[in-house]
Each structure stands twice: as C-alpha cells, then as structure tokens.
C-alpha cells in the first residue's frame, strides 16, 4: 500500500505535464523509450515500458493516430513489428523533457539528499527481485 500511496502523491504532477501534450502516462512511457532509440521491436518496447504487449498495441495505435509514432514490419520476419517516432513525435521531446526534469528536480528537493539516495537504492533493490513462480 505504501507504494500506491507514494504514486498517488508523485504522479499527479507528472500527469498534469502529460495532459498538456495530450498524452497519457502509458503514451509518455512509450515516447520516453522511443526518444532514446531509432526504433524498437514491439516486444522489447513492452518489456521496457512495463506495458503488456496486448495493451501496448492500443497505446501505439493511439500514438500513431496522433501522428507521433509509426510502425513497420521487419523484412526478415513479418511477425516482428518495429515502432519509431515520427518527426512530430521527435518535435515534442524538447518541450516535454524540461518540464519532466523540473518535476523530478522538485520531487528530489522535497527530501534531503541522503533520504533520496536511500530511496533510489531501495527501489533498485526491489526492481532486482525476481518474481517468484507460483505453484
């Protein structure tokens, strides 16, 4: 519950930024990854954004309809679909990123440096945990 409570405090500021650009949180996660790469296979994009592949298809479809991303099938295996940003998708990066960086800076300034570092280290440790298999 603590992680959910934390998200309830942290995310509204970020969602406000995304809303300014007509983006959802999931669309932001997709664009953020794509801004760091020329293109990426849909499966890998699902892994990096933590959005299940079936849901990701809809997110990418909406971004495509907004003119921010495009997709292409691999020449070697038509089952593989690559996603990449369009020029319009690249154009919003310099508008969005400073606002997001500012929100992160404000969040970081809200607690002391040692607590921030412990928080990040603790979250990293949690992320390194492997899910336990059921059964």
URMO-V203240 format. One record per backbone hydrogen bond with DSSP energy under -0.5 kcal/mol. CO is the residue of the C=O (numbers start at 1). NH is the residue of the N-H. If there is no record, write none. Layout:
BEGIN
co-><CO & CO>
nh-><NH & NH>
END
This chain:
BEGIN
co-><1 & 2 & 3 & 4 & 5 & 6 & 6 & 7 & 10 & 10 & 11 & 12 & 13 & 14 & 15 & 16 & 17 & 18 & 18 & 19 & 24 & 25 & 26 & 27 & 28 & 29 & 30 & 31 & 33 & 34 & 40 & 41 & 42 & 43 & 44 & 45 & 46 & 46 & 50 & 52 & 52 & 53 & 54 & 55 & 56 & 57 & 58 & 59 & 60 & 61 & 62 & 63 & 63 & 64 & 68 & 70 & 72 & 77 & 77 & 80 & 81 & 82 & 83 & 84 & 86 & 87 & 88 & 90 & 90 & 92 & 92 & 93 & 95 & 96 & 96 & 97 & 98 & 99 & 100 & 101 & 102 & 103 & 104 & 105 & 106 & 107 & 108 & 112 & 113 & 114 & 115 & 116 & 117 & 118 & 119 & 120 & 121 & 122 & 123 & 124 & 125 & 126>
nh-><5 & 6 & 7 & 8 & 9 & 9 & 10 & 11 & 13 & 14 & 15 & 16 & 17 & 18 & 19 & 20 & 21 & 21 & 23 & 22 & 28 & 29 & 30 & 31 & 32 & 33 & 34 & 35 & 36 & 37 & 83 & 45 & 46 & 47 & 48 & 49 & 50 & 51 & 52 & 55 & 56 & 57 & 58 & 59 & 60 & 61 & 62 & 63 & 64 & 65 & 66 & 68 & 69 & 67 & 86 & 84 & 82 & 74 & 80 & 74 & 42 & 72 & 40 & 70 & 90 & 91 & 92 & 93 & 94 & 95 & 96 & 97 & 99 & 99 & 100 & 101 & 102 & 103 & 104 & 105 & 106 & 107 & 108 & 109 & 110 & 110 & 111 & 116 & 117 & 118 & 119 & 120 & 121 & 122 & 123 & 124 & 125 & 126 & 127 & 128 & 129 & 129>
END
